[in-house]
Amino acid sequence: MSHNLNQDKLLKTPSPSFSVDEVNEIANELYGISGTISMLGSERDQNFHLVTATGDQFLIKIANSSENPAIIDMQLKAMEYISKVDSDLPVPKVLLSKSGSAIEEVEAKDGRKHPVRVVTYLPGVSPRNDYVSNLLFRQMGLILARMTRALSGFFHPIANYELMWDLKHTAKLRDYLAFITNAEHHELVSYFLDRFDRNVFPEIPKLRAQIVHNDLVPDNILVAKDDPNQIIGIIDFGDLTHTLQVIDLATTIAATLNETTDPVAVAAQIVAGYNELIPLEEAELRLLYDLVGARLTMLNVIASWRVTIHPENQDYITGGVDQTWRILEMWRDRDPEMVAKKFFRVCGFWEHKAVEQRKDQSGKEIDSLLSRRERLLGPCAYLFYNRPLHIVRGEGVWLYDDEGNRYLDVYNNVPQVGHCHPHVVNAIAQQARLLNTSTRYLHRLILELAERITDRLPEPLSVCMFVCTGSEANELAWCMAKLVSGNTGALITKFSYHGSTGATAQFSTESIPEGNLPSHIQTLFAPTSDSTYRKPDSGIRDAIMALNENGHQPAMLILDTSFVSDGIYTPPKGYLKTLFAETRTAGGLCIADEVQGGFGRFGTHFWGFEFDDVIPDIVTMGKPMGNGHPIAAVVTRPEIAETLANQTGYFNTFGGNPVSCAAGLAVLNVIEKEALQHNALEVGQYLKGGLHELQKDYSLIGPIHGSGLLLGIDIIGPDRKPIPGIADRIMNHMRENGVLIGITGQHSQILKIRPPLVFEKQHADLLLTALRNALDEL
Ligand SMILES: Cc1ncc(COP(=O)(O)O)c(C=O)c1O
């Protein structure tokens, strides 16, 4: 790993270790002052407080031996400069040594040389951590602007040195990401680093820059003992550098935020104070959200790195860091546009032109994508939501659009273990670098995956055939069922979906108008929450009779065991058993389509057919199997596979290729290692509980059904019947508020909840809040 910033050495070199007595001698010899000396805290230097017999107070600073004396020279000259141009600004005064120098040098016992300087020690006290005062926040903004104005004519040749704490260099923090071991923190930091790269970096050359204090934070100001709103001292010029004015402002804001006060309100006060003296430009205000995020990110990243260098200094370095992570989370939860809007307001820009313009640009891109898509992909490629989303990145349960806005994904079951799970991504990449071929060669991975899948299924389901999509899996199952049974009919539920190929499209009653079903297909009732449908046989006998009348016997019964298109239901005990028995009596095979619900989503079971005491003849699976990589499978008994081989054979060019198998294995590993089935159970129950609570307040919420992290919520009217359109409005309202769900059911009346299985209780809370808001505002 390369650490690019020149502070590495400085931060790695141990602090000087002069004793109080030695410092007394130094003060006397070099500066002609003496008195009572006490040591103050410092991370990389040594600071001493000296009080003379006459009551004068000084700060003696012995710098780290790696400190560049030119930088110290700049700091001292800046203080002198400020005193000349704004003598009321309360900054320390430089004490010259007996020989007339602002900087002296002292040698430590170990022979290292340290620059030393003395400045006046300012009176006053640090503001209390828990002190919340709009007046103080405003004063901080104002005094920062005064400092900037005072320094506006100041120059020093070393001013463009590369300071780690200068937010211009935020992008370099990526070199330190390996030191962040907490996955959520990693995600948080990446979010702000991405935003910085995209939004801030290209704008840097266009913004106002000069030498600024760059560390005017609560720890570096002193307020009057009897008036906590009056700033009477500004100390620590250690981060003085040439950078953007708005970076200086963001640095102050970030350090002033606390956990208990609305961060945007605090920031707005500081902005307003600053703007009183130095009117901010629109372009600066637009970047402030990202710069504050970048500063908080920087504090966290550097602290994570530095504890690894100075574990002995852990408390000093990480003091308050947990809080900083939480503040960064709070900041991330703010809508960047709303924050910018607030800043625009306090600075008197009533027209939020800049943001509107950006929105307009993004809007224009979406329009262009839409028209190209319509032309190139045709009218079947419809999009979700009234305002389609342009998603460019995913991570865990989050999706990010082209403007960096994030959305909670409560819809997608394909990224079963979370969007772009690193374990799966690595497995795919590694295997793709090594080999990808068809299955006409021996390969270990395909066998491992087949073993891992069949281990999860009951005997005698022991043969696994790999394909690429759920549709292909069901098509193959259908072929097998016809060959083995010698029959030609199919039994499906009333509003099902089983695929898009020639045969499976006909099993997808979801998109076939009633009455248009081919004569070899008959439907039965899914186990909906409407008790009238829970007939013992769900109408299967009538369905089989109807097939007979059309000259067919059932070759198969195929059931999506999660009944997602029908409305998301879990089969009650006896449902599958009855249907399987009736089908087998009529000579058909029973197929569990686990494409939707399989792989642990139900929480209680790994597969949906396990809700009942049945063993299917064939199990099909797909969607979540590769976490987004196209892989699907058909598992059956050896004699069924034998029949297929003897009669037609089967080959699928891409099915079971090593890369797909690597993905499939990685998904199973993650499900097991991260206990995601258990998580689905626990978080699913928690979410269901929350939904039942919500149900008490909103009569629109009807039955809630499903299991684990696969839930359906009926939206009903006063007569308890579905009301068309309302579920759609709720879904779109939630989308506008950053939560993505879907709808399903015959009347599109059911909210569909089907998130990646890394969904946590905190995400369930966000979902519940967004749903409540939608119901309130409909
Ligand atoms: C239950 C079920 N079976 C099969 C399929 C078809 O899978 P694919 O889209 O991968 O072909 C789907 C797709 O949504 C499905 O929900």
The ligand as a Gaussian input file, in Angstrom:
#p B3LYP/6-31G(d) Opt

LIG

0 1
 C      -41.680000     -18.602000      -9.992000
 C      -40.841000     -18.267000     -11.201000
 N      -40.464000     -19.237000     -12.011000
 C      -39.714000     -18.996000     -13.105000
 C      -39.340000     -17.716000     -13.434000
 C      -38.556000     -17.443000     -14.681000
 O      -37.239000     -17.168000     -14.373000
 P      -36.308000     -16.372000     -15.412000
 O      -36.810000     -14.982000     -15.506000
 O      -34.949000     -16.496000     -14.824000
 O      -36.398000     -17.095000     -16.718000
 C      -39.725000     -16.679000     -12.605000
 C      -39.314000     -15.307000     -12.921000
 O      -39.752000     -14.335000     -12.371000
 C      -40.495000     -16.962000     -11.469000
 O      -40.889000     -15.988000     -10.656000

